[in-house]
Amino acid sequence: MTEAARGPWPVPPVRPVLLSHVHDPATTPVFPGDPPFTLTRAATIDADGYYLLWVSSGEHTGTHWGAPAHFDPAGLRADELDADDLFRPAVRLDVRAAVARDPDYQVGVADLAAFEAAQGPIPAEAAVLAWTGWSDRWGTPAYPNLDGRGRVHQPGFALAAVEWLVETGRLGRRGALGTDTFGPDPGLDTGYAVSRLLYRERRISLENLTNLGALPPTGAWVLAGGTRNRAGSGSPATVYGLLPASGAS
């Protein structure tokens, strides 16, 4: 059937944008203590008739999502989550100016209140994404931003802000915290208080995101791919932002 006979393609209701970095050992920073990340040629077309890479990495390497079991011993594991857990309405908080002044900045209740005053209420069970601008440092030592004692200096969410999101239902039984850094915890918090609160019920994290500027403050959705490892704690992922068709250029 010719294209003319078939008629025009339908207009999709959303427009996808990529929120994931390329998974590349040459540029992907690994959180201190995590397994090394390698890509090895396992087969070539000339020798084997097909091309294949052997991937070795931790489940939380590069852009990825974390399942509740990552910090909650009783939490659901990767294979126990369903599609709705990985597909959430998104809000994007622009805190780049504050982070430029303080790399250890913590997104606080005041930031959330200011966002809602300008954009309206955060939807229930949303993915709350902090756009810190940190992804501009990807592939350089400025991304882990280690000090002389090996401590990570990155922005994150303040515990009080996450308590407020949980207590008010904005992070309800489902929901997510997302960021363009190693994770939702401030880099200096080695106790991971934010993650320990987040990973209850069916809530997840979305980490090492990029291209958050492509999302509007409200009205988009996020969809996380990746693998559903048996008893897994998460997965490296292609994360999509789904924009309303009216926002397509």
Secondary structure as UniProt FT lines:
FT   HELIX           3..6
FT   STRAND          14..18
FT   TURN            25..27
FT   TURN            32..33
FT   STRAND          38..43
FT   HELIX           45..48
FT   STRAND          52..56
FT   TURN            59..60
FT   STRAND          64..66
FT   HELIX           68..70
FT   TURN            73..74
FT   HELIX           78..80
FT   HELIX           83..86
FT   STRAND          87..94
FT   HELIX           96..101
FT   TURN            103..104
FT   STRAND          106..107
FT   HELIX           109..119
FT   TURN            124..125
FT   STRAND          127..131
FT   HELIX           134..137
FT   TURN            138..139
FT   TURN            141..144
FT   TURN            148..149
FT   STRAND          156..157
FT   HELIX           159..167
FT   TURN            168..169
FT   STRAND          176..179
FT   TURN            187..188
FT   TURN            190..191
FT   HELIX           193..198
FT   TURN            201..202
FT   STRAND          204..207
FT   HELIX           212..214
FT   STRAND          220..224
FT   TURN            230..231
FT   STRAND          234..236
FT   STRAND          239..244
FT   HELIX           245..247
//
